[in-house]
Amino acid sequence: MGTLLRRKDIPPWVKVPDDLKDPEVLQVKTRLLEAIFGPDGSRIAYFEQVSKAMLELKALESSDLTEVVVYGNYNYKLRTKWMLQSLAEWHRQRQERGMLKLEEAMGCLELSPWMN
């Protein structure tokens, strides 16, 4: 086991040190996490409260990925990991659909004769 988390505001539902052992770790694109957690992570505390887990975000150098470390009870860790993966996929698909609609709209535009 590595070192324990140095976070000072550990939520009351996390049992120290038992729940800090063996965290679940996943990597998510940073832009998707911004969509999930809001600007500057404003919804992280709410997400932690609902999921009964504790999150730690670590930006990976030279990458557009962020490592999400999930601490808590075993079942809560797995549920939180599943929720994050599902939300990230939903946001990814939503952004992809938006780009497809934009491409379709651009293709439907008629160019003026002077633009040809």
C-alpha positions as CSV (number, residue, x, y, z in Angstrom):
1,M,0.0,0.0,0.0
2,G,1.2,3.5,-0.8
3,T,1.0,6.5,1.3
4,L,-2.4,7.6,2.7
5,L,-4.2,10.5,1.2
6,R,-3.2,13.9,2.7
7,R,-6.6,15.5,2.2
8,K,-7.7,17.5,5.2
9,D,-11.5,17.6,4.5
10,I,-12.2,13.8,4.5
11,P,-16.0,13.3,4.4
12,P,-17.6,11.8,7.5
13,W,-18.8,8.7,5.5
14,V,-15.2,7.7,4.7
15,K,-13.7,5.5,7.4
16,V,-10.0,6.3,8.0
17,P,-7.7,4.3,7.3
18,D,-9.8,1.4,6.1
19,D,-11.5,3.2,3.2
20,L,-8.3,4.8,2.1
21,K,-6.7,1.5,1.2
22,D,-6.8,0.1,-2.4
23,P,-8.6,3.0,-4.2
24,E,-10.2,2.6,-7.6
25,V,-8.4,4.5,-10.3
26,L,-9.6,5.5,-13.7
27,Q,-8.4,7.9,-16.4
28,V,-11.0,10.2,-18.0
29,K,-10.5,13.0,-20.6
30,T,-10.2,16.3,-18.8
31,R,-12.9,18.0,-21.0
32,L,-15.4,15.3,-20.0
33,L,-14.7,15.8,-16.3
34,E,-15.3,19.5,-16.7
35,A,-18.7,18.7,-18.2
36,I,-19.5,16.3,-15.4
37,F,-18.2,18.3,-12.4
38,G,-18.8,21.8,-13.7
39,P,-16.5,24.7,-13.9
40,D,-13.6,24.5,-11.4
41,G,-15.0,21.2,-10.0
42,S,-18.0,23.0,-8.4
43,R,-20.1,19.8,-8.3
44,I,-17.4,17.4,-6.9
45,A,-18.6,17.8,-3.3
46,Y,-22.2,17.0,-4.3
47,F,-21.0,14.0,-6.3
48,E,-19.0,12.7,-3.3
49,Q,-22.0,13.1,-1.0
50,V,-24.4,11.3,-3.4
51,S,-21.9,8.5,-4.1
52,K,-20.7,8.2,-0.5
53,A,-17.1,8.1,-1.8
54,M,-14.2,10.5,-1.8
55,L,-12.6,11.7,-5.1
56,E,-9.1,12.9,-5.8
57,L,-8.3,14.3,-9.3
58,K,-4.8,14.3,-10.6
59,A,-4.0,16.0,-14.0
60,L,-1.6,13.8,-16.0
61,E,1.3,15.6,-17.5
62,S,1.6,15.9,-21.3
63,S,-1.9,14.4,-21.7
64,D,-5.5,15.5,-22.0
65,L,-6.4,12.9,-19.4
66,T,-7.1,13.3,-15.7
67,E,-6.6,10.4,-13.2
68,V,-9.6,10.0,-10.9
69,V,-8.9,8.2,-7.6
70,V,-11.9,7.0,-5.8
71,Y,-11.7,6.2,-2.0
72,G,-14.4,4.6,0.1
73,N,-16.2,1.4,1.0
74,Y,-15.7,-1.3,-1.7
75,N,-19.3,-1.2,-3.0
76,Y,-19.4,2.6,-3.1
77,K,-16.0,2.7,-5.0
78,L,-17.3,0.4,-7.7
79,R,-20.6,2.2,-8.0
80,T,-18.8,5.6,-8.2
81,K,-16.4,4.3,-10.8
82,W,-19.4,2.9,-12.9
83,M,-21.2,6.3,-12.5
84,L,-18.2,8.2,-13.7
85,Q,-17.6,6.0,-16.6
86,S,-21.3,6.1,-17.6
87,L,-21.4,9.9,-17.3
88,A,-18.2,10.3,-19.3
89,E,-19.5,8.1,-22.1
90,W,-22.9,10.0,-22.1
91,H,-21.1,13.4,-22.4
92,R,-18.8,12.0,-25.1
93,Q,-21.7,10.8,-27.2
94,R,-23.6,14.0,-26.6
95,Q,-20.6,16.0,-27.9
96,E,-20.2,13.7,-30.8
97,R,-23.9,14.1,-31.8
98,G,-23.5,17.8,-31.6
99,M,-20.5,17.7,-34.0
100,L,-22.5,15.5,-36.4
101,K,-25.4,17.9,-36.4
102,L,-23.0,20.8,-37.0
103,E,-21.4,19.0,-39.9
104,E,-24.8,18.2,-41.4
105,A,-25.9,21.8,-41.0
106,M,-22.7,23.0,-42.7
107,G,-23.3,20.6,-45.6
108,C,-26.8,21.9,-46.0
109,L,-25.7,25.5,-46.4
110,E,-25.7,26.7,-50.0
111,L,-22.6,28.6,-50.9
112,S,-23.0,31.8,-52.8
113,P,-21.6,31.7,-56.4
114,W,-18.8,34.1,-55.4
115,M,-17.6,31.5,-52.8
116,N,-17.2,28.6,-55.2
